[in-house]
Amino acid sequence: MESKARQISIQLDFPVDILGALDVTQPQLAARMKELIVLELYRERHVSSGKAAELLGMTKYQFVQVAAQHDIPYFDQSADEVTADVAASEQAGRRRAG
């Protein structure tokens, strides 16, 4: 039997104008704050995209889309890094074949 992860609950006090800044209603505020926290945890590489999606109750694909809306890339390698990775993979493949 799978056990449910333990959870914590926190209370944060903000001025009412935070609702306008985030363009949410008071009932939507907790979910929006959770989303922003999880996005930042992902951006700082404290959680994977899969874990972030799980925390927000969405698919990994949906999370990647939400992250993109916040200019958080799913792939964070530069073009040079990708090229180097491809070259290393091709070289490893040639060594195995030869």
Summary of the structure (lengths in Angstrom):
residues: 98
radius of gyration: 19.5
end to end distance: 48.4
largest distance: 67.4
contacts: 175
relative contact order: 0.07
helix: 61%
strand: 0%
